[in-house]
């Protein structure tokens, strides 16, 4: 396993070098065209695979993609009709971008989108449902906790197996929702200051690491960090979580407003390492390919959590078939490639690998945790306030 991590790190660094070349102005080369065509013509698309390039991102991390496999949009019924989608979050407009690409592909498809923070929309759906019914046909949210909260209220429909089968069971635990893109908790570290061996493979040991003393960063007001602490509270209990938080405070951890800034601080050498979702480091590398930054992953604990954005269908929707077909489209090769190459997310289907030489999702070691339980955030916030983190 150590060899595989080393290999993964080498792959990540190798593609960082490729990113440097791409940002220097080499996009659109004949080599890239050849690689894109190879990916495009892979699989069983009846349209000859003409959809991949429409959904693939640009930039160096979208180059040199391997062969892709899985269900193509051409394998599915066309999207047709109006669908009311409540979109919680949306990765800075990327998800709206995907919807626009679907609208262009299917002239009869008319997605009506309502956007707001994920937790706010989850509460809105529940309130609307308790008052009779919600206008929403589909709830597409950027965290499993909100999806779990809505499903626990009994207002969602069970997804058909044809929708969920391509996705590992972990990411559709009760078939009331299904993950469409993943994000892994990770440890970004500065390669000029630390080696991979300096990063403990258990987050519990971070409070005792001399190499990390006075050199770690976190973003405790950030939702992803709070989900991580929630996972720790569920896995290890409140007392151990409090002890860990206090231990990190004793390590003089530095606070940042969000995890992109935390990752940039690592790249700048302000701190040696931090806590962040994996894709923030890829965003740093995409814009600063020479930055001395790499990723480490812990094993089977809260710091190795994989959270997902996902989708579910409202029980009272009169558009069950269209809604299921829409979610199936989010799990096609084309859409999964969109998530991988524009949001740098972990694809949910095995035939589409992540970008940047990252370990594949089955090479990671997330804890066994019902992601729906991440919706229980209030005890976490109380706990973080009690120890002075918030």
PABAZA-407477 format. One record per residue (C-alpha): residue in one letter; z negated, y negated, x. Coordinates in steps of 0.05 Angstrom, whole numbers. Example, Ala and Ser with C-alpha at 12.3 -4.5 7.8 and 13.67 -1.06 7.14 Angstrom:
<atoms>
+------+--------+--------+--------+
! rest !      z !      y !      x !
+------+--------+--------+--------+
!    A !   -156 !     90 !    246 !
!    S !   -143 !     21 !    273 !
+------+--------+--------+--------+
</atoms>
This chain:
<atoms>
+------+--------+--------+--------+
! rest !      z !      y !      x !
+------+--------+--------+--------+
!    X !      0 !      0 !      0 !
!    X !    -15 !    -46 !     58 !
!    X !     54 !    -33 !     85 !
!    X !     85 !    -49 !     18 !
!    X !     47 !   -115 !     14 !
!    X !     72 !   -131 !     84 !
!    X !    142 !   -114 !     61 !
!    X !    134 !   -157 !      0 !
!    X !    110 !   -215 !     41 !
!    X !    169 !   -207 !     88 !
!    X !    216 !   -206 !     29 !
!    X !    184 !   -269 !      1 !
!    X !    190 !   -305 !     67 !
!    X !    261 !   -281 !     77 !
!    X !    282 !   -309 !     10 !
!    X !    245 !   -373 !     27 !
!    X !    293 !   -379 !     85 !
!    X !    350 !   -366 !     37 !
!    X !    322 !   -422 !     -6 !
!    X !    326 !   -469 !     53 !
!    X !    399 !   -453 !     62 !
!    X !    413 !   -463 !    -12 !
!    X !    379 !   -531 !    -15 !
!    X !    420 !   -553 !     45 !
!    X !    481 !   -552 !      0 !
!    X !    510 !   -483 !      2 !
!    X !    508 !   -467 !    -72 !
!    X !    573 !   -448 !   -105 !
!    X !    598 !   -409 !    -45 !
!    X !    646 !   -352 !    -54 !
!    X !    589 !   -304 !    -36 !
!    X !    548 !   -331 !    -93 !
!    X !    607 !   -324 !   -140 !
!    X !    615 !   -252 !   -120 !
!    X !    541 !   -237 !   -130 !
!    X !    540 !   -270 !   -198 !
!    X !    601 !   -231 !   -220 !
!    X !    569 !   -166 !   -198 !
!    X !    507 !   -181 !   -239 !
!    X !    551 !   -203 !   -297 !
!    X !    591 !   -140 !   -301 !
!    X !    532 !    -94 !   -297 !
!    X !    507 !    -58 !   -359 !
!    X !    538 !    -40 !   -425 !
!    X !    556 !   -107 !   -454 !
!    X !    614 !   -101 !   -501 !
!    X !    635 !   -173 !   -485 !
!    X !    647 !   -155 !   -412 !
!    X !    581 !   -186 !   -392 !
!    X !    604 !   -257 !   -403 !
!    X !    534 !   -281 !   -421 !
!    X !    495 !   -277 !   -356 !
!    X !    523 !   -339 !   -324 !
!    X !    509 !   -378 !   -387 !
!    X !    435 !   -362 !   -382 !
!    X !    424 !   -356 !   -308 !
!    X !    388 !   -413 !   -272 !
!    X !    414 !   -450 !   -213 !
!    X !    387 !   -464 !   -144 !
!    X !    372 !   -420 !    -84 !
!    X !    322 !   -375 !   -120 !
!    X !    375 !   -357 !   -171 !
!    X !    423 !   -333 !   -117 !
!    X !    432 !   -264 !    -87 !
!    X !    409 !   -230 !   -151 !
!    X !    413 !   -154 !   -152 !
!    X !    446 !   -113 !   -206 !
!    X !    414 !   -123 !   -273 !
!    X !    407 !    -72 !   -329 !
!    X !    381 !    -70 !   -400 !
!    X !    402 !    -88 !   -470 !
!    X !    454 !   -144 !   -472 !
!    X !    462 !   -195 !   -527 !
!    X !    529 !   -164 !   -544 !
!    X !    492 !    -99 !   -561 !
!    X !    452 !   -135 !   -616 !
!    X !    472 !   -163 !   -683 !
!    X !    493 !   -236 !   -680 !
!    X !    439 !   -287 !   -695 !
!    X !    456 !   -320 !   -761 !
!    X !    416 !   -364 !   -807 !
!    X !    358 !   -413 !   -803 !
!    X !    294 !   -392 !   -769 !
!    X !    230 !   -434 !   -768 !
!    X !    199 !   -426 !   -699 !
!    X !    131 !   -453 !   -680 !
!    X !    136 !   -462 !   -605 !
!    X !     69 !   -467 !   -569 !
!    X !     79 !   -496 !   -500 !
!    X !    149 !   -482 !   -476 !
!    X !    146 !   -489 !   -400 !
!    X !    166 !   -562 !   -397 !
!    X !    225 !   -556 !   -444 !
!    X !    255 !   -493 !   -414 !
!    X !    244 !   -453 !   -477 !
!    X !    280 !   -507 !   -518 !
!    X !    336 !   -501 !   -467 !
!    X !    341 !   -427 !   -481 !
!    X !    343 !   -440 !   -555 !
!    X !    400 !   -489 !   -545 !
!    X !    438 !   -437 !   -506 !
!    X !    429 !   -388 !   -563 !
!    X !    451 !   -440 !   -612 !
!    X !    515 !   -451 !   -572 !
!    X !    528 !   -376 !   -569 !
!    X !    517 !   -366 !   -644 !
!    X !    547 !   -422 !   -685 !
!    X !    513 !   -397 !   -748 !
!    X !    443 !   -395 !   -716 !
!    X !    400 !   -454 !   -734 !
!    X !    330 !   -452 !   -702 !
!    X !    283 !   -504 !   -731 !
!    X !    230 !   -516 !   -678 !
!    X !    160 !   -545 !   -685 !
!    X !    126 !   -556 !   -618 !
!    X !     53 !   -570 !   -600 !
!    X !      1 !   -542 !   -553 !
!    X !     -6 !   -467 !   -563 !
!    X !    -78 !   -466 !   -588 !
!    X !    -63 !   -523 !   -635 !
!    X !     -5 !   -487 !   -666 !
!    X !    -44 !   -423 !   -672 !
!    X !    -97 !   -460 !   -712 !
!    X !    -43 !   -493 !   -754 !
!    X !    -12 !   -426 !   -772 !
!    X !    -80 !   -398 !   -792 !
!    X !    -97 !   -459 !   -834 !
!    X !    -29 !   -459 !   -868 !
!    X !    -34 !   -385 !   -882 !
!    X !   -104 !   -392 !   -912 !
!    X !    -76 !   -445 !   -958 !
!    X !    -21 !   -400 !   -984 !
!    X !     33 !   -389 !   -931 !
!    X !     59 !   -419 !   -867 !
!    X !    130 !   -446 !   -861 !
!    X !    134 !   -410 !   -793 !
!    X !    177 !   -348 !   -788 !
!    X !    162 !   -337 !   -713 !
!    X !    105 !   -360 !   -668 !
!    X !    127 !   -363 !   -596 !
!    X !     68 !   -380 !   -551 !
!    X !     56 !   -386 !   -477 !
!    X !     -8 !   -346 !   -476 !
!    X !    -30 !   -279 !   -504 !
!    X !    -97 !   -307 !   -527 !
!    X !    -65 !   -351 !   -580 !
!    X !    -20 !   -295 !   -603 !
!    X !    -81 !   -249 !   -607 !
!    X !   -120 !   -301 !   -647 !
!    X !    -65 !   -308 !   -699 !
!    X !    -56 !   -232 !   -706 !
!    X !   -131 !   -222 !   -714 !
!    X !   -128 !   -265 !   -777 !
!    X !    -82 !   -214 !   -810 !
!    X !    -23 !   -261 !   -820 !
!    X !     29 !   -227 !   -775 !
!    X !     77 !   -169 !   -786 !
!    X !     81 !   -106 !   -743 !
!    X !    140 !   -111 !   -697 !
!    X !    193 !    -57 !   -702 !
!    X !    194 !     -6 !   -645 !
!    X !    266 !    -26 !   -629 !
!    X !    237 !    -94 !   -608 !
!    X !    176 !    -70 !   -569 !
!    X !    202 !     -6 !   -537 !
!    X !    233 !    -40 !   -475 !
!    X !    167 !    -73 !   -457 !
!    X !    106 !    -38 !   -424 !
!    X !     52 !    -22 !   -476 !
!    X !      3 !    -69 !   -441 !
!    X !     44 !   -127 !   -465 !
!    X !     47 !   -106 !   -538 !
!    X !    -21 !    -73 !   -548 !
!    X !    -22 !    -72 !   -624 !
!    X !     52 !    -88 !   -639 !
!    X !     31 !   -152 !   -674 !
!    X !     62 !   -190 !   -616 !
!    X !    104 !   -174 !   -554 !
!    X !    106 !   -207 !   -486 !
!    X !    173 !   -238 !   -466 !
!    X !    155 !   -269 !   -397 !
!    X !     96 !   -257 !   -350 !
!    X !     56 !   -297 !   -300 !
!    X !     10 !   -265 !   -249 !
!    X !    -53 !   -295 !   -221 !
!    X !    -46 !   -301 !   -146 !
!    X !    -76 !   -331 !    -84 !
!    X !    -30 !   -382 !    -50 !
!    X !    -49 !   -390 !     23 !
!    X !    -26 !   -433 !     81 !
!    X !      7 !   -388 !    133 !
!    X !    -11 !   -436 !    190 !
!    X !    -85 !   -430 !    173 !
!    X !    -94 !   -359 !    147 !
!    X !    -63 !   -291 !    152 !
!    X !    -56 !   -243 !     93 !
!    X !   -113 !   -202 !    122 !
!    X !   -160 !   -263 !    114 !
!    X !   -153 !   -258 !     38 !
!    X !   -201 !   -208 !      7 !
!    X !   -169 !   -159 !    -41 !
!    X !   -227 !   -170 !    -89 !
!    X !   -242 !   -238 !   -118 !
!    X !   -317 !   -222 !   -118 !
!    X !   -315 !   -225 !    -41 !
!    X !   -287 !   -296 !    -39 !
!    X !   -357 !   -325 !    -43 !
!    X !   -377 !   -290 !     21 !
!    X !   -314 !   -302 !     62 !
!    X !   -325 !   -345 !    124 !
!    X !   -249 !   -355 !    130 !
!    X !   -248 !   -387 !     61 !
!    X !   -311 !   -429 !     66 !
!    X !   -296 !   -503 !     53 !
!    X !   -222 !   -489 !     48 !
!    X !   -208 !   -465 !    -23 !
!    X !   -180 !   -503 !    -82 !
!    X !   -181 !   -492 !   -158 !
!    X !   -165 !   -527 !   -223 !
!    X !   -223 !   -512 !   -271 !
!    X !   -196 !   -556 !   -327 !
!    X !   -130 !   -519 !   -328 !
!    X !   -118 !   -468 !   -383 !
!    X !    -93 !   -414 !   -336 !
!    X !   -156 !   -419 !   -294 !
!    X !   -200 !   -416 !   -356 !
!    X !   -163 !   -354 !   -379 !
!    X !   -178 !   -324 !   -310 !
!    X !   -253 !   -340 !   -319 !
!    X !   -250 !   -311 !   -389 !
!    X !   -222 !   -247 !   -360 !
!    X !   -278 !   -245 !   -309 !
!    X !   -330 !   -257 !   -363 !
!    X !   -302 !   -199 !   -404 !
!    X !   -295 !   -152 !   -344 !
!    X !   -359 !   -169 !   -306 !
!    X !   -405 !   -202 !   -357 !
!    X !   -433 !   -273 !   -361 !
!    X !   -485 !   -267 !   -307 !
!    X !   -438 !   -242 !   -253 !
!    X !   -387 !   -295 !   -273 !
!    X !   -440 !   -349 !   -267 !
!    X !   -459 !   -322 !   -199 !
!    X !   -387 !   -323 !   -176 !
!    X !   -375 !   -394 !   -200 !
!    X !   -438 !   -417 !   -165 !
!    X !   -418 !   -380 !   -103 !
!    X !   -351 !   -416 !   -102 !
!    X !   -386 !   -482 !   -111 !
!    X !   -430 !   -463 !    -51 !
!    X !   -365 !   -451 !    -13 !
!    X !   -348 !   -524 !    -26 !
!    X !   -286 !   -509 !    -66 !
!    X !   -242 !   -570 !    -78 !
!    X !   -221 !   -588 !   -150 !
!    X !   -150 !   -607 !   -169 !
!    X !   -122 !   -628 !   -237 !
!    X !    -73 !   -570 !   -242 !
!    X !    -48 !   -509 !   -204 !
!    X !     18 !   -540 !   -181 !
!    X !    -22 !   -593 !   -145 !
!    X !    -68 !   -539 !   -118 !
!    X !     -8 !   -502 !    -91 !
!    X !     21 !   -565 !    -60 !
!    X !    -46 !   -579 !    -27 !
!    X !    -43 !   -510 !      4 !
!    X !     28 !   -524 !     29 !
!    X !      5 !   -591 !     57 !
!    X !    -54 !   -559 !     93 !
!    X !   -106 !   -599 !     55 !
!    X !   -137 !   -533 !     37 !
!    X !   -124 !   -463 !     65 !
!    X !   -118 !   -425 !     -1 !
!    X !   -126 !   -432 !    -76 !
!    X !   -124 !   -401 !   -145 !
!    X !    -58 !   -408 !   -183 !
!    X !     -6 !   -372 !   -224 !
!    X !     48 !   -343 !   -179 !
!    X !    105 !   -387 !   -202 !
!    X !     74 !   -451 !   -176 !
!    X !     84 !   -427 !   -105 !
!    X !    157 !   -411 !   -121 !
!    X !    166 !   -482 !   -147 !
!    X !    137 !   -508 !    -82 !
!    X !    184 !   -464 !    -41 !
!    X !    244 !   -484 !    -84 !
!    X !    233 !   -557 !    -67 !
!    X !    202 !   -549 !      2 !
!    X !    232 !   -486 !     33 !
!    X !    199 !   -496 !    100 !
!    X !    129 !   -503 !     71 !
!    X !     79 !   -456 !    105 !
!    X !     57 !   -421 !     41 !
!    X !     55 !   -349 !     18 !
!    X !     22 !   -309 !    -38 !
!    X !    -31 !   -256 !    -37 !
!    X !    -55 !   -213 !    -95 !
!    X !   -122 !   -183 !   -108 !
!    X !   -131 !   -115 !   -141 !
!    X !   -158 !    -93 !   -208 !
!    X !   -199 !   -155 !   -223 !
!    X !   -194 !   -220 !   -261 !
!    X !   -157 !   -254 !   -204 !
!    X !   -100 !   -204 !   -212 !
!    X !    -92 !   -216 !   -286 !
!    X !    -22 !   -217 !   -315 !
!    X !    -17 !   -262 !   -376 !
!    X !     46 !   -269 !   -418 !
!    X !     83 !   -315 !   -464 !
!    X !    103 !   -276 !   -525 !
!    X !    127 !   -277 !   -597 !
!    X !    105 !   -252 !   -664 !
!    X !    131 !   -252 !   -736 !
!    X !     93 !   -281 !   -794 !
!    X !     75 !   -232 !   -848 !
!    X !    100 !   -278 !   -904 !
!    X !    166 !   -295 !   -872 !
!    X !    226 !   -281 !   -914 !
!    X !    268 !   -274 !   -850 !
!    X !    239 !   -210 !   -822 !
!    X !    306 !   -181 !   -797 !
!    X !    329 !   -246 !   -767 !
!    X !    261 !   -258 !   -735 !
!    X !    261 !   -188 !   -704 !
!    X !    332 !   -196 !   -680 !
!    X !    313 !   -263 !   -649 !
!    X !    255 !   -233 !   -610 !
!    X !    300 !   -176 !   -588 !
!    X !    346 !   -229 !   -560 !
!    X !    288 !   -256 !   -518 !
!    X !    284 !   -187 !   -486 !
!    X !    357 !   -180 !   -468 !
!    X !    383 !   -181 !   -397 !
!    X !    409 !   -251 !   -408 !
!    X !    344 !   -281 !   -433 !
!    X !    302 !   -244 !   -383 !
!    X !    346 !   -270 !   -327 !
!    X !    337 !   -340 !   -356 !
!    X !    261 !   -333 !   -353 !
!    X !    265 !   -304 !   -282 !
!    X !    312 !   -355 !   -252 !
!    X !    291 !   -419 !   -288 !
!    X !    216 !   -410 !   -300 !
!    X !    206 !   -361 !   -242 !
!    X !    169 !   -318 !   -292 !
!    X !    160 !   -243 !   -288 !
!    X !    212 !   -208 !   -332 !
!    X !    184 !   -159 !   -383 !
!    X !    240 !   -108 !   -377 !
!    X !    247 !    -64 !   -315 !
!    X !    322 !    -77 !   -306 !
!    X !    312 !   -150 !   -287 !
!    X !    271 !   -162 !   -223 !
!    X !    230 !   -225 !   -208 !
!    X !    259 !   -277 !   -161 !
!    X !    234 !   -295 !    -91 !
!    X !    222 !   -225 !    -65 !
!    X !    158 !   -218 !   -105 !
!    X !    130 !   -149 !   -118 !
!    X !    155 !   -122 !   -183 !
!    X !    107 !   -123 !   -242 !
!    X !     93 !    -49 !   -234 !
!    X !     73 !    -60 !   -160 !
!    X !     17 !   -108 !   -180 !
!    X !    -53 !    -84 !   -197 !
!    X !    -77 !   -121 !   -259 !
!    X !   -143 !   -102 !   -291 !
!    X !   -146 !    -60 !   -354 !
!    X !   -158 !   -114 !   -405 !
!    X !   -138 !   -126 !   -477 !
!    X !   -102 !   -192 !   -469 !
!    X !   -119 !   -210 !   -541 !
!    X !   -191 !   -220 !   -519 !
!    X !   -170 !   -280 !   -478 !
!    X !   -169 !   -319 !   -544 !
!    X !   -246 !   -321 !   -542 !
!    X !   -248 !   -383 !   -498 !
!    X !   -309 !   -420 !   -524 !
!    X !   -362 !   -377 !   -488 !
!    X !   -323 !   -388 !   -424 !
!    X !   -324 !   -463 !   -431 !
!    X !   -399 !   -462 !   -447 !
!    X !   -411 !   -419 !   -386 !
!    X !   -370 !   -464 !   -341 !
!    X !   -409 !   -525 !   -366 !
!    X !   -475 !   -491 !   -354 !
!    X !   -460 !   -480 !   -280 !
!    X !   -431 !   -549 !   -271 !
!    X !   -358 !   -529 !   -261 !
!    X !   -337 !   -571 !   -321 !
+------+--------+--------+--------+
</atoms>
